[in-house]
Amino acid sequence: MKFTTPNKSILPGIAVLFLVLVGLSFKADPPIYKKGWIDLNKNGKKDIYEDRSQPIDARINNLLSQMTLEEKTCQLATLYGYKRILKDSLPTSNWKNEIWKDGIANIDEHLNGFVKWGVISNSPLVTDIRKHILAMNQTQRFFIEQTRLGIPADFTNEGIRGVEAYQSTGFPTELNMGMTWDKALVHQEGFITGQEGRALGYTNIYAPILDVARDQRWGRLEEVYGEDPYLVARLGVEMAKGMQQNNQVAATAKHFAVYSANKGAREGLARTDPQVAPREVENILLYPFKKVIKEADIMGIMSSYNDYDGIPISGSDYWLIQRLRTEFGFTGYVVSDSDALEYLYSKHHVAANLKDAVLQAFMAGMNVRTTFSPPDSIILYARQLVKEGKLPIDTVNNRVRDVLRVKFKIGLFDHPYVENVENSVKVVNSAANRAVALQASKESIVLLKNKGNILPIPKSKTVAVIGPNAVNDNYAHTHYGPLGSKSVNVLQGIQTKIGASKVLYSLGCTLVDKHWPESEIFPQGPDETEQAMIDSAVATAQRADMAVVVLGGNTQTAGENKSRTSLDLPGQQLALVQAIKATGKPVVVVLIGSQPITINWIDKNVDGIIYAGYPGMQGGTALADVLFGDYNPGGKLTLTFPKSVGQLPFNFPTKPNSETDEGELAKIKGLLYPFGFGLSYTTFSYSDLKITPEIQNLAGNVTVSFKITNTGKVAGDEIPQLYIRDVLSTVTTYEKVLRGFDRISLKPGETKEVSFTIVPDDLKLYNRKMEHVVEPGDFNVMIGSSSSDIRLKGKFEMK
């Protein structure tokens, strides 16, 4: 996609349209749009910062030298968009009286359609792509033409399952993308997210999320790739690289740092006090950030709400400067997560008031305060603090420098507008992009059980589709991704696949019962109304050849601020599936939901089980392809499925014997499904393991290769996983650490060689002096189809 500077023939047309729309009466400025550059400060000459041939640092220095304190402090805050903080969908003459008359760092979620949870804007400037782009251009035009120095705004937006807009390509959740284990596919998702974001006028997308899951009750599991740091890092690198390809947008990763180890999975307003040992912080929670910053040169980081060991992250120069910038090499700008700055005084009580919190945050390394209050609230304090000598102007310059660097890198000073509107209309939510998203939906589906080859279902069968998630695809339209794009639920997908005449439907029960969430700890049997719904579903199943029961969770039971007490099926869902099974009809259960579900009865009694997570806008189509054999499932779990919440914490990787049941005499033992688990409609064999060299120096690489053969009758994907273990070390290390994976497609009888390279960093540990080193000795190599299904073993020595 090409973004060009508006020429004189186009801009007047845009301006006339908006004058008609909103009656703007800005006085026309002298012509500032020159051939190859923009006279941003309107002085009639090409300044260094206006010259795209100059190095970025020279442009930054030149611009900073011209900025006043008022203009600099305006680059320290976010202005939330229309219906969040902005009352106007388009600039008005009153903007010349607002604090952003001197510019603004960024404008967040402007005209993306999200108003508040459950409320979507229906403004034509949101729903009509052409009008939306013109509105975004007109908003940017205010900052280019109506501010003294013409510093453009960075338009930020969410984008963890496609860019958040009324219409855009909708991908499965980040958790589902994790379960594809497909690096190339995640890279494609990143590119499409960035491409569509820039086409709609957004220049900075808040993704990927690099948090590592630690507790299966956590409501935000849908937003993370899984519970293994290596997997999160490898997919995070691909997502960020795809988004930032050709500098089409900046990617802002979140939430830095130690955010996802929340105590007892509590979220809501209790985002503090993670209980994590220092080495686990380094090995698990920081690992993905370090890799993505170093390998993808990511341009944005969001600082988290929480503290660590009593020090709030967003007020800590240790975290935001020493670790993030000095050690990891981050050169972009840091935004606060919502009230993270305010929490320094309102929650953590380490600041006396908001003004003190402003001082602490910016001294600590924060660049931009981002929250749902007017930017004035902190900009004015920043100005006061500079004048009082408390906030050094050099510190302000450094914070602003980072913001400007990102704006220059993504071309905002040279190409501030989206001009080719018709190209954007063609690109956004295009058929080609939707095809990639559909492939992602298919690859993310995990087959958990297939006793007696109950799956795939013959298309000649009459199928009863039953359950509260058969028609509920609310997960595809919630915050942080596309809002109004067309979705396909499970019932629709099956009807399209085999014909509506062969599909019967019954709700069976609601997602939760009327006593939920109290029924999590005081379960009650079905009342008269609920029993009638179950009986109706039973009658439907009896009229069909077999039943597909679609159960699990949805936006009522999971999401931001929605952590669970239990992992059991909520409401009367278990009673429903037990009643359907009692009919004697063959039953397949499809589980929707981001959290692992403790489906012990189903696992023991139902022959076919599929975990679909939140499979995206086209989830129903993808599931129908899997159910009826047009696609062979190959996804694998990136979360451990326990049998009970009483077993928690239970996650991967694990220290030796820390999660064993050996010797236990009074508790349930074992897992439902381990990390990395997933079945296929075919089978695979592993052979010919080679490790080269078997003895290597501490700075050398080791290559591990082997062969995989499809030994079944249908084509399919296998995801081989490389695990290693440090046999003898100065500190306790994990039983297995993931250090390689790939997704391999094989035809029946086909064999492919797979090769992984282990680099020294893959072998490092934090020794007793907290030095990050490779220790000499033996390392076991384990090649598996899951973390517990190890097919090949070997070892090598580092000397």
N, C-alpha and C positions, 0 to 999 in steps of 0.2 A: 504494500500500500504506500502510495506517495503522498506526503504531506507538504504542501507548498505554501509560500507566503501569499496572502491574498493580493491580487492585483487591483488596479484602480477600477477596472470594469466590473469586478465581482462585488467588491465591498459596498459600493453604493446601493446595489440591489438588495443585499442583506440588510443594510441600514434602513432602506425604505420599508421593507417588510416589517421590521420591528417597530419602526415609527408608527406604522398602521396598527400593529398589535397592541402596543403599550403606550403610545403617545409620548415617546421620549422627546426631550427637547434639548439634548446636549448640543452646544454650539460646535459646528464643524471645526476640527483642528486643521492646521496646515497639512498638506500631504506628507505623510511620514513614511509611506511605503515606497521604497526605492528599489531599483533593480538589484537584487541579491542581498539587500539588507533593509532593516527597519530603523528609522530615526526615533528610537524609543524615548530619548530625552528631549526631542523636538528642538534641537539646537542648530539644525541645518548642516551638521557635519557628522562624519562617521567616527564615533568614539571607539576605543579599543573593545569595550564590552559589546558593541554592536557589530563587530567585525568577526564573522564566522571563521576567518582564516587564522585568527590569533589563538594561541594556546588557552585552554580553559582557565588555568590559574591566572594568566594575565588579564583575562576578561573579568574574572571575579575581583581581582585587586582594583582594577579600574572602576568597576561599579561600586565597590565598597567605599572607595575614596570620595565618591560623589553623594553617598547616602547620608541623610541626617539621622539623628537618634530616633526620630519618629518613624522614619522609613525602615530602619533596622529592626526596631522592636515589633513592627508589624509582620516581620518575617519569622516571628517566634510563636505564632498562634494560628490555629485553624478556625475557619468560619464554616460552621455547618450549613448545609444547603437548604433549599426551599422546603418550608414547613417543618424544619428542624430548629434552626435559628433564624435563617433568612426568611423574612415575611414576603419577599418579592421573588417571583419566578424569573424575572428579568431585571436588569438595572433600571433604576429610576433616578430622577434628578436629586432625590434625597440622599443617594449614595455619596454625593459630594460632601455631605455633612457627617457621614459615618466614619468610624475609626479606620475602615479599610480604604478611605480616600488616599491613604499613603501606602496602599498595597496590602497583601496578605500572603502568608506562606502557602496555604492551600485551602481549597474549598472541598468539603467532604460530602459525598452522597448527594450532590446537587442533581435534582431532577432524575434520580434513579428509580423513583416510584415508591420507595419505602418511606412511610410516614411514621408508623410505629407498629409494634407487633400486631399482626392481623389486619392492618389498614394499609391499603395500596392506593396511591394517587391515580386518578383517571384523567388527569390533565392531558390535553393533546401534546403539550411540550414533553410529556413523559411517554405517552403511548404511540405517538407518531414519530418515526425515526427522523424524517426530514425536519419536522418542526423542532424536535429535540436537539438535533445538531445545530440548527440555526440559533437556538436559545443558548446552547453552550458557547458557541462562537460569540454571540452578543455579550454574554457575561464576561468572557475573556477580553473582549474588545474594550470594556470599561477599563480594565487594568492596563492594557496597552496604550489606550488613547487618552484616558482621563486622569491618569496619575502622572506625577512629575517625571519619573524615570522610566515608566512603562514596563515595570517588572511584572512578568506574567504570573498568574496563579497556577499552582499545581493542582489539577483536579483529581482528588483521591476518591477511591471507591472500593467496595468489597468485591471479592471474586474467588471464593474457595470452591465453587462448583460451576464456574462460568461467571463472567462479569455480572454484577448486580445491575439489572435493567429490566424494564418491562418486557422487552423482547431481546433475547440473546440465546446463545447455545447453552443448553442445560446439561451439565455433566452429573454423574453420580457424586456423592459426597467424597470428601478426601479419604475417609476410611475405606469406602468402596474402591477408590483408586489405588489405595494400598493393597487391597486384596487381589488386584490384577497382577501385582509384582512385575509390571511391564514398564520399564524405564522409558522406552521409546514412546509409548502411548501417553505417559505422563508429560513428556516433553511436548508432544502434540497438543495436549490439553493446555499447557502453559502458553504455547504460541497462540492458540486460538483465543484464549482469555485475553492476552495482551493485544492481539490484533483487533478483536471486537471492542475492547476497552478504548483503544486509541481511535477507532472508527466512530465511536460514540462521543468522543471528546474527553475521555478520562485518561490521565497520563501517569497515574500511580495507583497500583492495585494492591490491596492488603491481602497478600498471599505469597508463599504458602505458609501454612501453620506448621511449625517445627516442634511443637510440644510432643512429648512421648507419653503415651497412655500408661498409667500405673494402677488405676482402680476401675474395675468394670462397671461400677455404679455411676461413674461420672457422666453427667448429662451431655458434655461436649465431645464425647468419643467420636461422633460423626465428623468432627472437624479435624481429626488427626489421622495419620497414615497407619498407626498401630503402636505396639508396645516395644518394638525393637529399635534402638537408636541407629543402627547401621541402615536398616530399611528406610527409616524416616529421612536419614541423611541422603541416601542415594536418590530417592524419589524427590526430595526437596531440591537437590541440585538440578535435577532435570526440569522440574516445574519452574524454578527461578530462571534458568537459562532460556527456556522456551518463552517465558513472559518477556524477558529483557532482550530477546533477539533483535538485532539491529536498533537497539535502544528505543523500541516502539513504546514501551512504558517502563517505569521503575517498578520493581517488586518490593513490597514491604513485608518482611517475615514477622511472625508473632508466635508466642508472647515471651519476650526475653526478660527474665530468666527464672527457672525453677518454678514454673507456673502450674504444671499439670500434676504435681505431687501433692494435691490438696488433701488435707486431713479428713479421713473418712469419706472421701469423694464430695465433701461439702463444697458448694459453690455459692450461688446467691450473693449475699454480701459478706460471706466469710472467706474471702480470697486472701487469706494470710496463713502464716505459720506452717509452711511445708516441713515435714519431718523426714529429712533426707541427709544421709551421711555425706561428707565431703567427696569421697571417691565416687559415690553414686551420682552426685551432681556432675562430676566431670565425665564419667563413663557413659551415663545415660542421658541426662537432661541437657548438657551443654554440647555434646558431641555433634548433633545435627546442625546447630547454629555455627559452630566452628567450621564444619565442612562446607556449608552453603556459602558462608561469607568468603572463605578462601577460594573456593572453586568456581562460584558463580558471580562473585563480585556484586553481591546483591546491594541495591541502593537504599533500602529502607529497613528499619527495625522498629518494632513497637515495644516499648518498655511496659512491663507488667505491673499489676496492682500490688502484688504480694511482697512480703519481706522474705529474707532468708537469714536465719540465725539472728533475728532482731533488727536487721538493717533493711529498710524498704529499698527495693531495686531502683525505683524511679528517683530516689534521692541519694544514690550511691555512686561516687566517682570510681570506686573499685569495679563496679559492674559496667557502667556506661562509658568509662574512659579506659581504665587499666585493662580490663578483660576484653571489652568489645573492640576498642580502637587500637590500643597498643599491642595486645597479644594476638587478637584475631585479624586485625588489619582492616576493620570496617571503615569506609570513607564516605558513607552516605549520611542521611539524617535520621534522627531518632524522634518518633512521635510517641506521646503518652497514650496508653490505653484508657480511654474515657477519663474517669476521675482519678487516675493514678497520681497526678500531681496534687489534686485536692486531698487525697487520702493521707498525704504526709502529715496534715494537721487534723483532718476529720476522723481518720480511722487509726493511723499508726501513732498519732500524737507525738511526733518528733519535731513538728513545727508549731510555732505559737499561733499562727493564723495563716491566711492565704498568702499574704505578702511574704512571710517567712518561707512558706512552701515554694513560692516562685523563686526566691533566692536559692534555696537548697537544690531545687531541680535543675536550674540552669547552670549553677556552679558544678553540679554533678555530671553534666554532660547531655542533658535533654536539649533537643533543638526546637521542638514544636509541641506546645500544649494542645491536645485534641480532646475536647469533651463537649457536652451538650449545653454549653452556656456561652454567652457572647464573648468574643475575643477581647473586648475591652477589659474584662475582669482581671486579666493577667498582664496585658500590654501596658496598662497604666502603671501597674506596680513595678514592672520592669524598668520603665522610664524613671520612676521615683528612685528606685534602688541604684541606678546608674548615677543620678544627680546627687544622691547621698553618699556616693563613694563606696557603697557596699558591693555592687555588682560591677566589676571592672569592665570598661568598654572593650578591652581586648578579648574578654570572655564573650561578650555579645558578638563581636566581630567574628570570632571563631565559630560560634553557633550559627550565625547567619551564613558564613562561608560554606558550611556543609549543605545548607538548604539551596543556596545558589548553585553549588557544584552539580547537584542532581538536576536542577532545572536546565543548566547548560548541557549536561550530558544527554538528556532526552530531547534536546532541540527546541525547547520552549521559546528561547529568545529569537530563534530564527524561523521557526514554524509554529506559531502559537495557535493556529486555527486548524480545524478540520474543514477542508474546502471541497473535496470531491464527495459531495453528499450522495450522489447516485452510486458511487462505488461502495460507500458505507452501507447503503440499503442492500446492495448485492451480497456484501460480506457478512453482515450481522445475521446470525441464525440461518446461515445458508445451508442448502442441502448437503454440501460437502462437509461442512462443520458438524451438522447433525449426524452424519454417517460416522464420524469419528466418535462422537458421544455415544451413539448406539453400540459401537464396538466396545467402548469402555464399559457400558452397562453389562454386556454379555460377559466380558472377561472378568468382571468383578463378582459374579455369582459363584457361590461355593456349594458343592454337593457334599452333604454331610453323611448321608446314608442311602444305600440303594440295594436293600436286601431283595434277593430273588430277581434282580433286574426289573423292578417295578417301573423304573424309568429307563428310557423315555416312554411316554404314553402313546399308544397307537392313535392316529388321528381319526380312526373310525369309531372310537369310543364316544359315548355320551358322558359328559363330565359335569358333575355338580361342583360349582365354585362357591365356597362357603367361607364366611369369616369377616371380621371387622376391617381387615386390611385389603380385602378384595377390590374395593372401590375407593379406598382412602389413600390418595397419593398427595396428601397435604405436605409431606416432606419435600416435594418437588417445587414448592412455591413459597417457601419461607425465606427469612432474611439470609443475607450473605451470598446470594446467587440470583439467577433469573427469577422473575416474579410472575410474569404473565405468559410465558411461552407455553405452547400446547403440550399437555402431558398425556400419557397413556397409562391407565391403571391395569391391574392384573386381569380383571374381568374383561376389559376391552381387548387386551392383548390376546387372550384365549379365544374370545368370540371371533376376532379377525383371523386367527390362525386356523380354526377348524369349522367356523361357521356358527352363527348365533343359534341356529336350530338345534345344535348338538350340545349347547351349554345351558345348564340350569343354574339359577343363582338364589342364594338365601343369605341374609346377613348373619343369622345365628346368635350373635350377641354384640353388644357394644364393646368398644376398645377397653373401657374401664367400667366398673360398676358404680352405682350411685354412692357407695361408701368409700370409694377410692379417694385419697391414698390410705385412709385408716384401714381398709381391707388388706393392705400389705401385711399388717400384723394381727388383724382380727378378721380372717377370711370367713365369709358367709356363703352358704349355698345359694343357688338361684331362687329368687322369689317367684311369685306366680307369673309375672310378666316376663321375666327372664327365661323361665322354664318354657313358656309358650314359644318364645323365639327359638330356643334350642329344639323343641319338638318340631317346629316348622322346618328347620334345617335338616333334621333327621328324615322327615318326609321327602324333602327334596333329594337327599342322598339316596334314598331307597328307589327313586325313579331313575337313577343314573347308573352307568356301569362302574364308575369310580368317583371319588371325591378328592378335590384339591382344596385343602383348608388353609386359609391365609391368615396367619396370626401374628403376634408380636407387639411391637410398640410403634409409636408415631409421635407427632408433635405434642400430644398431650403428656406423654410420659418421658420424653427425652428432649435435649436441647439445652441452650444456655439457661442457666438457673434452674435446671430440672434434673437434678441427680436423684437416683432411686434409693429406696431403703432396701428393697428386695430385687432380685433378678428373676423371680418367677413370672409367669404369664399373668398380667393383670386381669381383674374382673372375672368373668365366667368363661374365659377362653379355654382353660383346661377342661372344664365340665363339657364344653361344646365338643372338643375334639374326642373326648372319651365317648360321648354319645354317638358321634359319627362312626367311630371305630366299632362300636357295639352293633352297628347294622350289618357287619360282615362284609361290607364293600371294601375294596382296596382303597387305601388312603395315602395321600401324599401331603405333607405339611410344608408350606412355604412360610418362612419367617422373615418378616419385614422388621427393621429396627436397627439402631446403631449399637445397642448394648448387647453383650452376650446374654442369652436367656437360659435359665436353668431348667431345661426341658427333659428332666430325667424320665418321666413317664412316657413321653413321646419317643425319646431315644430308645427305650426298651420295647415299645409296643407298636410303633408305626414304621412301616417298611421304607418309605421314601421321605427324606428330609432335605430341604434346600434352605440355605441362608442367603438372603438377597440383600441384607443391609438396607440402605436407601439407594435404590438402583437408578435414580435419575429420572428425567422427564420421560424417557422412553423405556422405563423399567418394565412396564407391562408387556411390551413387544419383546424385550430381551428374555424375560421369564418364559413367555410362550415358546420362544425358539428353543430354550433349554428343556422345558417340560415335554415338548413333542419331538425332540431329537433333531431339530434343524441346526442346533449348535451344541457342541459337546462342552460341558462346563469344565473349566480348568483353574478357577480361582482358588486361592488358599487363604486360610485365616491368618490375620495379623494380630489377633487377640486370643488369649487363652480363654476357653470356656470352662468355668468351674461347675461343679455339681451344686454348690450352695454358696451363698455369700459368707457363710460361716468359715469357708476355707480361705477367704481373702486375708492378706494380700497373696495373690497367686498370679505371677506374670513372668514373662521371659525377657532377658536371660535371668538365670537364678544362680545363687552361690551353692557350693556343694552341700547337699543334704538339707538345705534351708527350706525346701518345699516338699520334702519326702514324707511319705506316710509310713515308712518302715518303722516298725516297733510301736505304732499307734494302736491302742486297744479299745478306744471308745469314740471313734469318729469315722465318718464316711471317708473312704479312700479313693484316690484317683481323680482324673479329670473327665469331663465329657469329651472335649476335643482339645488337642494341644496346639501350640503355636505352629503355623506352617502347614496345618492339616487341610486336605481337600481331595475329594475323589474325582473320578472321571468315568465316562462310559467305556473307556478302553483301559488297558493296562500297560505298564512300562517296566522294562528291566534295565539295570545299571551294570556296567562291566568295564574292565580294562583301566583301572585307576593307575595314573602315572603322576609321580611327584618329582619335579625337576628344579634344582638339584635336591638331593636328599640331605645334603649338608651345605649350609650357606653361611656367608659372613653376616654380621649384624646389620649391614647397610644394604644387603642384596634382596632381590625379589625371589619368590618361589612360585612356580607354575604348577597348577593342579589341573589335570585333564582326565576325562573319562568318556565313556560312550553311553548313550541312552537309546533304547530300541522300543518302538511301539509294538507290543506283542499281542495287541487286540485286533479287532475287526473294523474299527472306525478310526478316522483321523481324530487327533486330539492334541491338547497342549499339556506339557508337563513343566513344572517349576522346580528344577533341582536346586538344592540349597547347600551351600558350603559352610560348615561349622568347624571351628578350631578350638583347642583347649591347651593352655599353657600347663604342662604336666607338673613342673616343680617351679615355684616362684617365691619371692620374698614376702609377698602379701597374698591373701586369699583372692583368687580370681573366679570367674564364672565357669560353670560346668561346660557350657557351650556358648560361643559367641558367633553370630552370623557374620560371615565375611565374604559372601558372594552369592548371587542368585541370578537366574535368567528365566525367561519364558520361551520354551522351545516347542515349535509346532512340528508334529510328525504324522506322516501318513501310515496306514497299516503296514507293518513290516519294515518301516524305514528306520535307519540308524543314523544318528548324528553325534559328532564329537563335541563336547563342551569343554571349554577351558576357562579357568579363573586364574588371575594373578594376585598373589598375596604380597603386599608391599610392607615395608617395615612398620609403618604407622598402624597397620592392622594387628600388629603383635605387641604394641606398646602397653605398658601398665604404669600406674602411678606407684612408685616404690615407697619404702618407708620414709623417705625424705620428701615425698610428693614430687619426685622427679619423673618426667614422662619418658620412659626408656624401654628399649627392648632388652630383656634379660636373656643371656645365653642358656641354651638347654633344648629339650625336646618339646615339640608341639604335635599333638594329635590332630589328624585330619578326619573329618566325618562328612560324607556326602549323603544327603537324605532327601526323601520325598516329603518329610516334615521334620520337625525338631526331635520327634520320638521314633520316626521310621528311618533309621540309618541304614543305607544299602551298601556303602563302601567305606572302608577304614584304612588309614595309613598314618605315616608320621614323617616329620623332617626335623633336622637339628639346626639351630642357629648358634654359631661359634664366634 
